[in-house]
């Protein structure tokens, strides 16, 4: 009997069972890196991480590729869906997930695109894709102004902008001619002009939506050139998509009370897309800290059979090209690992990995393989002594696609029946 990838839905439907073994899943966003001469290794290799190393020594280790093929860079949204066992063709677009994560209501049939404020020079070339990471309060005021642009030329489309977090927002386009079959305007690197949005299909609605987006990007630049003391003098767009819900995580994998902790809309949106309960980390002071995230996560373990913690900080350091900061962040993360492990029972399983690599020297996502560690009662303990990109090559888990990680988690917590017994 031949079972193809697309037929595994049948397997999950009939061969998964409930289990009392809990899972703690920590996703260190953008953690993996490449060799940095000044560190004589990657930030993870150079970091002092005794707690992560102890887990690696007591568990199983390996590498995962975030997408179908090795070495292919991938966006954060589809990368997280893959970690949770959903194929890339199920991805609803970054804009839709951002809106979901921010609790924004999206009308049925609308198209949602992610937007960023950006900075451009007098020649129209991007100097900063994040406009100096403009604050949320300043962004909110600027987005409000962009909501007041008059677009009579495109009377068949309505639009609405919502601020999500920091310099980020979502553009919701409604109307009978709204289409998600359009290209991105964000070139994803500095020194390049904002790209013209093109239709990706021959349907008239794609052409109309692309024309609208080009008008909007130009009109936004004109508006942002007036009475604006910030660095945000342009917008870039990407990830347009429709929102179509999938089978829930609970229905698919039989976890009864999964929970996802994140402070960022995109990742909260991934969880809500899969109908996983979302918790925001609780601040203990005036500013949310890494410690707050781990304290919040530690409190969730008792009442949930799968606790997923998303930690964004390594990715930010990678995109900023700050390898010293990334090393220090990983050391700080390591110091808070006991908040999690001290609240685990002996039969709980912990998984620590990442969604993708964000090398500091590249300042963007890459397709380098991702280190993975797993400690629990039913894992094959190997001889790896340190948690790092190169050490995990020698682990017992080998190298495999992220989409298969959920199979490993299910099997290692006795949630899979024997196939064709």
C-alpha positions in Angstrom: 0.0 0.0 0.0 1.6 3.3 -1.1 0.9 6.3 1.0 1.8 9.6 -0.6 2.4 12.9 1.4 -1.1 14.2 0.5 -2.6 11.0 1.9 -1.3 11.4 5.4 -4.4 13.3 6.4 -6.0 9.8 6.4 -3.3 8.6 8.8 -3.8 11.5 11.2 -7.6 11.0 11.2 -7.5 7.3 12.1 -4.2 6.6 13.8 -3.8 9.4 16.3 -4.9 8.8 19.9 -5.0 11.0 23.0 -2.2 10.9 25.5 -1.4 12.2 29.0 2.2 13.1 28.1 2.7 16.9 27.9 4.8 18.8 25.4 6.7 22.0 25.8 7.8 23.5 22.5 10.1 26.5 22.5 10.7 28.3 19.1 13.7 30.6 19.2 13.0 32.7 16.2 15.9 33.2 13.8 18.3 31.5 16.2 20.6 29.6 13.8 23.5 31.5 12.2 26.7 31.1 10.3 30.4 31.4 11.2 31.3 34.9 12.5 35.1 35.5 12.4 35.0 37.8 15.5 33.3 35.1 17.5 35.2 32.2 16.0 31.9 30.5 15.5 28.2 31.2 15.3 26.6 33.3 18.1 25.0 30.1 19.4 28.4 28.3 19.4 30.1 31.3 21.1 27.4 31.7 23.7 27.7 30.3 27.2 24.6 28.1 27.3 25.0 25.5 30.1 21.2 24.8 30.4 20.6 24.3 26.7 23.8 22.1 26.5 22.5 20.0 29.4 19.2 19.4 27.6 21.1 18.4 24.5 23.3 16.0 26.4 20.3 14.4 28.1 18.2 14.2 25.0 18.2 13.7 21.2 19.5 16.2 18.7 19.3 16.8 14.9 18.7 19.3 12.2 15.6 20.3 10.3 15.0 22.1 7.0 12.2 24.6 7.2 10.7 23.9 3.8 10.3 21.2 1.1 13.8 21.5 -0.3 17.1 22.0 1.5 18.6 25.4 1.7 15.5 27.3 0.6 14.8 30.5 2.7 11.3 30.8 4.0 9.1 33.4 5.7 8.1 33.2 9.3 4.5 32.5 8.8 4.8 29.3 6.6 7.8 28.3 8.7 5.7 28.2 11.8 2.9 26.3 10.1 5.4 23.7 9.0 6.7 23.3 12.5 3.1 22.6 13.5 2.6 20.0 10.8 0.8 22.0 8.1 2.0 22.0 4.4 2.9 25.2 2.7 0.0 25.1 0.3 -2.2 25.8 3.4 -0.6 29.2 4.0 -3.2 32.0 3.9 -0.7 34.9 3.4 1.2 37.0 5.9 -1.4 39.8 5.9 -4.2 37.4 7.0 -2.2 36.0 9.9 -1.1 39.5 11.0 -4.7 40.6 11.1 -5.8 37.5 13.0 -3.0 37.9 15.5 -3.9 41.6 16.1 -7.6 40.7 16.7 -8.7 42.6 13.6 -12.0 41.7 12.0 -11.6 40.8 8.3 -14.7 40.8 6.1 -15.5 37.6 4.2 -13.7 37.6 0.8 -11.4 40.4 1.6 -7.7 40.4 0.7 -5.2 41.3 3.4 -1.6 42.4 2.8 1.2 43.1 5.4 2.6 46.6 5.2 5.7 48.1 6.7 6.7 51.7 7.0 10.1 52.2 5.3 12.6 55.0 4.6 13.6 56.0 1.0 16.2 58.5 -0.2 15.7 61.3 -2.8 16.2 58.7 -5.6 13.5 56.4 -4.3 15.9 53.8 -3.0 15.2 52.1 0.3 17.6 53.0 3.0 15.7 51.2 5.9 12.9 48.7 5.4 11.7 49.3 9.0 11.9 53.1 9.1 14.2 53.0 12.1 11.8 50.7 13.8 9.4 53.6 14.4 7.4 53.3 17.6 3.8 51.9 17.6 2.3 55.2 18.8 3.9 57.2 15.9 3.0 54.4 13.4 -0.6 54.4 14.6 -0.9 58.2 13.9 0.6 57.9 10.4 -1.6 54.9 9.5 -4.6 56.9 10.5 -3.6 59.6 8.0 -3.3 56.9 5.3 -6.8 55.7 6.0 -8.1 59.1 4.8 -6.6 59.0 1.3 -9.2 59.4 -1.4 -9.2 56.7 -4.1 -12.1 57.6 -6.4 -10.2 56.1 -9.3 -10.6 52.7 -7.8 -14.3 53.0 -6.7 -14.8 49.2 -7.0 -12.3 48.6 -4.1 -12.5 49.7 -0.5 -9.6 49.7 1.8 -8.8 49.9 5.5 -5.4 50.1 7.3 -4.9 48.7 10.8 -1.8 49.2 12.9 -0.6 45.9 14.4 2.8 46.4 16.2 5.7 48.8 15.9 6.2 49.8 12.2 3.9 47.0 11.0 0.3 47.1 9.8 -2.2 45.3 7.6 -4.0 46.6 4.5 -7.5 45.1 4.0 -8.9 45.4 0.5 -12.6 44.7 0.0 -14.8 44.6 -3.1 -15.8 42.3 -5.9 -12.5 42.9 -7.7 -10.2 42.3 -4.7 -7.6 39.7 -5.6 -4.6 38.2 -3.7 -2.9 37.2 -7.0 -0.5 40.1 -6.9 3.2 40.4 -6.3 5.0 42.1 -3.4 6.3 45.7 -3.5 8.9 45.0 -0.8 12.3 44.1 -2.4 13.5 42.8 1.0 16.8 44.6 0.8 18.1 48.1 1.1 19.5 50.1 -1.9 16.7 48.9 -4.1 13.6 50.8 -5.3 10.1 49.8 -4.1 8.9 47.2 -6.6 5.9 47.7 -8.9 3.1 45.5 -7.9 2.2 43.1 -10.8 -0.8 40.8 -11.3 0.0 37.1 -10.9 -2.9 35.9 -12.9 -4.7 36.9 -16.1 -7.9 37.6 -14.2 -9.1 41.2 -14.4 -9.4 41.4 -10.6 -5.7 40.8 -10.2 -4.9 43.6 -12.6 -7.3 46.0 -10.8 -5.9 45.1 -7.4 -2.3 45.5 -8.6 -3.2 49.0 -10.1 -4.8 49.9 -6.8 -1.7 48.9 -4.8 0.6 50.9 -7.0 -1.7 54.0 -6.6 -1.8 53.5 -2.9 2.0 53.1 -2.4 2.5 56.3 -4.4 -0.2 58.2 -2.6 1.1 57.1 0.7 4.6 58.5 -0.1 3.0 61.9 -1.0 1.1 62.0 2.2 4.1 60.9 4.3 6.2 63.7 2.8 4.0 66.3 4.6 4.4 67.3 8.2 6.1 64.1 9.3 9.1 64.3 11.6 9.7 60.5 11.5 11.9 58.4 9.1 8.7 56.7 7.8 8.4 58.3 4.3 7.2 55.3 2.4 5.4 51.9 2.7 6.2 48.5 1.3 3.7 45.6 1.0 3.9 41.9 0.9 2.1 38.6 1.7 -1.4 39.4 0.2 -3.8 36.5 0.8 -7.3 35.3 1.6 -8.2 33.9 5.0 -9.5 30.3 4.7 -9.5 28.3 7.9 -8.0 24.8 8.1 -8.7 21.8 10.3 -7.9 22.9 13.8 -4.8 21.8 15.6 -6.9 20.0 18.2 -9.0 18.1 15.7 -5.9 17.1 13.7 -3.5 16.1 16.5 -5.8 15.4 19.5 -4.1 17.9 21.8 -7.0 18.9 24.0 -5.6 22.2 25.5 -2.8 23.6 23.4 -1.6 27.1 24.1 0.7 29.5 22.1 2.5 32.4 23.8 3.8 35.3 21.7 3.9 39.0 21.9 3.9 39.5 18.1 0.7 39.6 15.9 2.0 37.3 13.1 2.8 34.4 15.4 -0.4 34.9 17.4 -2.2 34.9 14.0 -0.7 31.5 13.2 -2.0 30.1 16.4 -5.5 31.6 15.9 -5.5 30.3 12.3 -5.2 26.8 13.8 -7.6 27.7 16.7 -4.9 27.4 19.4 -5.5 29.5 22.5 -3.2 32.5 22.5 -1.6 34.1 25.6 0.4 37.3 25.7 3.4 37.4 28.0 2.7 39.4 31.2 4.9 42.4 32.0 6.4 42.6 35.5 7.7 46.1 34.9 7.2 49.0 32.5 8.7 47.1 29.6 8.2 43.5 28.5 11.4 41.5 29.0 12.8 38.1 28.0 12.4 37.0 31.6 8.7 38.0 31.5 8.2 35.7 28.5 9.7 32.7 30.2 7.9 33.4 33.5 4.6 33.5 31.7 5.5 30.3 29.8 6.3 28.5 33.0 2.9 29.2 34.4 1.1 27.8 31.3 2.7 24.3 31.5 0.5 23.0 34.3 -2.9 23.5 32.6 -2.0 22.7 29.0 -1.0 19.5 27.2 1.1 21.4 24.6 2.7 24.7 25.6 4.3 26.6 22.7 6.6 29.5 23.4 7.6 31.9 20.6 10.7 34.0 21.4 11.4 36.6 18.7 14.5 38.3 20.1 17.3 36.3 18.3 15.7 37.1 14.9 15.7 40.8 15.5 19.4 40.7 16.4 20.1 38.7 13.2 18.2 41.1 11.0 20.0 44.0 12.5 23.3 42.3 11.9 24.3 42.5 15.6 26.1 39.2 16.3 27.3 40.4 19.8 23.7 41.2 20.7 22.5 37.8 19.4 25.1 36.0 21.4 24.0 37.9 24.5 20.4 37.2 23.8 21.0 33.5 23.5 22.9 33.6 26.8 20.0 35.4 28.5 17.6 32.9 27.1 19.7 30.0 28.4 19.6 31.6 31.9 15.8 31.5 31.9 15.5 27.8 30.7 15.2 26.7 34.3 11.9 28.6 34.6 10.6 26.0 32.2 12.4 22.9 33.2 11.7 23.4 36.9 8.0 23.4 36.2 8.1 20.2 34.0 7.2 16.8 35.3 9.7 14.0 34.7 7.6 12.5 31.9 7.1 15.8 30.0 8.8 16.3 26.6 10.6 19.5 25.7 11.5 20.5 22.2 13.7 23.5 21.4 14.4 24.6 17.8 13.8 27.6 15.4 11.6 28.5 12.5 14.5 29.5 10.2 18.1 30.8 10.3 18.7 34.5 10.3 22.5 35.0 9.9 23.8 38.3 11.2 26.1 38.7 8.2 23.2 38.2 5.8 20.7 40.2 7.8 17.8 38.2 6.4 16.3 34.7 6.5 18.4 31.9 5.0 18.0 28.3 4.2 20.7 26.9 6.5 19.5 23.9 8.5 18.1 24.5 12.0 19.4 22.8 15.2 16.8 20.8 17.1 16.9 19.2 20.6 14.3 17.0 22.2 14.3 15.6 25.7 11.6 13.3 27.1 11.0 9.8 28.3 10.8 8.2 24.8 13.7 9.8 22.9 16.8 8.1 21.7 19.6 9.8 23.7 22.7 10.5 21.7 26.3 11.6 22.3 25.8 15.3 21.6 27.2 17.5 24.4 26.4 21.0 23.1 23.4 22.6 21.5 24.7 24.3 18.3 24.4 24.2 14.6 27.5 21.9 14.0 27.1 19.7 17.1 23.5 18.8 16.2 24.7 17.3 12.9 25.9 14.3 14.9 22.6 13.8 16.7 20.4 10.7 16.6 17.5 12.5 15.0 19.4 13.1 11.8 18.2 15.8 9.3 14.7 16.0 8.0 12.0 18.5 6.9 10.2 20.6 9.5 6.9 19.4 8.3 7.8 15.9 9.8 8.6 17.3 13.2 5.0 16.8 14.5 5.2 13.1 13.6 8.3 12.9 15.9 6.5 14.8 18.7 3.4 12.6 18.4 5.4 9.4 18.3 7.6 10.4 21.3 4.5 11.2 23.4 2.6 8.0 22.5 0.0 9.7 20.4 0.5 7.5 17.3 -1.0 4.1 16.9 0.9 1.5 14.9 0.4 2.0 11.2 -1.0 -1.1 9.3 -0.5 -3.4 12.4 
